[in-house]
Amino acid sequence: DDAERTLLGFMRARSGNPEVGTDEVVAKSERESGHRNVAMANFIRSYDNLRNDVQDVLDFYYLQCSLCLDCVDLARSVQYLADGGRCGATGEAVTTAEGATRINSVMMTAGTYDAAGDFAYYVGLPAKSGVGGGIVAVVPRVMGLCVWSPGLDDKGNSLLGRHALHRFTRMTGLSVF
């Protein structure tokens, strides 16, 4: 499928790991339990703010949820967001500096679900959490980093991962605030 090839190609290039793949068990679980995602996609579509086929969008989202990367690969994959849009693995311009700033701001305000405000205060970095307990964060002009611990809090974010990022920013002073 073209979408899967494109996504895997993008993630393999960003991480520098040609072995990045997907986990069909995770994708299947997301498809079977994603009732709110289906409802939201259709709601957004009803206002003509989703121009692609709803099922195609959902399938691509579930594919993204099922990516298999370790912490190093995931941290490398967001390095371009810390470096003004330039990929650390390839040197390629993935996006503009303005585009990287826009993505970081969306991650800061929405990347950790309903905990985004508290997360911004507590950690102080643009971040995106995942269903498997991973959190990827960006230290602008410095690095991408990733933590992983499967125990999730009531908002769907890694409890220990959040704590580890909090400790990291407090110990290093690398919060954006």
N, C-alpha and C positions, 0 to 999 in steps of 0.2 A: 504494500500500500504506500502511495506517495507521501502521505502525511507522516507515517511512521518513519520512512526513510529520511525525510527532511528533518524531523525532530532528532532522530538518532544521529544523523550527520552533524547537526548543529551542536548537540551535547558532546559528541566525541571530539569535535574540533575545539570546543571551549575547554574541555577537561584535559585534552591531550591523550585520552585513553580510547583506543579504537575498539575496546571490548564493552563499552557502555551498552546496556541492553534494557529490556523491560521484563517485568514479572507479571505473567498472565493471571496468576492467582490474585494479585493485588488489583489488577484492572477489572477482573470479574467481580471481586468484592465491591469495588467502587460502583460498578454498573448496577449491581443488585441492591445496593443500599443508598444509591444517590437520588432518592425521591425528591429531596429539596432542590438538588441541582437541576433536575428535570423541570420542576415547577418554576424555578427562577429563570431558566433559559426560555421557557415558554412565555413567562410573564414579560421578560425583556423583549422577546420577539413580538409580543402583542402591541408594543409601543414602537415597533419598527426600528429598534436599536440593536437588533441582531439580524444581520442581513444574510448570514449563511444558514444552511439547513441545521435545525436544532440538533438532530441526532448526530450529524457530522461534528458539530461543536462539542457535544458531550463526549463522543468517542475520542476526540483529540484531548479533551481534558482528562479523561480516564487514562489515556496513554501517558500523559504527563505525570499523573499520580503514580504510575507504575514503573517509572524509570529506576534502574538499579545502578546506583553509584555509591562509592564509599565516601567517607568524609573528605578525603584529599581531593578526589575527583569533583565533588560538589563544590568545594571551596574554589578550586581552579576554574570551575565553570562560570562563576560569577565575578571573577577577577576583572573582567572587562568593565563591570559597573564601578569598580574602584579606580579604574585607570582611564577615565574619560571616554569610555567606549571601545578601547583597544584591547584585543585579546592577548593575554600574557603567553598563551601556548603557541599562537601562530603569528602574532604581531599584526593581525588583520584588524581593520576598523569594523567592528560589529555594529556599532551605532555611533551617533555623534555624541559629543560631550553633553549637549542639551538632552539628548535621548536618554543617556545614562542617568542624568539628574532626574528626569521625569520618572524613570523606572524606580530609582531609589526612593523617590518621594511617595510613589504608590506603595512600595513595600513598607515604608515607614508608617503610612497611615492605614494600610489594610492587609498587610502580609501576615499578620498573626490573628486574623479573624476579629472577634469582638474584644480581644485583649490588646489591640493595637495601641491605644492610648497609654495604658499601663505599661506595656512593653517598651514603648518609646521612652517613657519616664525611667523605668527600672533598668533598661539595657542601654538605650540611647543610640541604637544603630538601625539602619534599614534592614529588615529581615523578612524571610518567608519560611513559614513552618510547613511541614508535610505530614501526611497521615501516618507515616511510619515512625514518627518521633524525631525526625531530623529538623534542624533549623539552620538555614544558611543566612549569613549576615555579611554586610559590606561595611568596611571601614574606608570611607572615601579617601582617595589618594594614597592608600596604604595597602589594603589586601581584602580578599574575600576569606571568610572562615566558615566552618561548619562544625556543629555539635550534634550528637545523636544520643538519645536515650528514649526508649519506647513508652515509658509511662507518661500519659497525657493528662493535662489538667482539665477542668470543666469547660474550657474554651477550645480544646483540641490542640494545644501546644505542649511540647515536651516540657515537663515540670523541671527535671534536672538540667535539661538543655538551657532553659531560660535562666536558671540559677548560675550555670557555668558561664553564660555570656555576661550576666550581671557581674560576676566576680572578675571576669576578664576585663571589662571596661573600667571597673573600679581600681583594679590593680595596675592597669596600663595607662589610664587616663585617655583612652581612645574613643570615648563616647563623642557623639557629634554635639553634645551640649556642654 
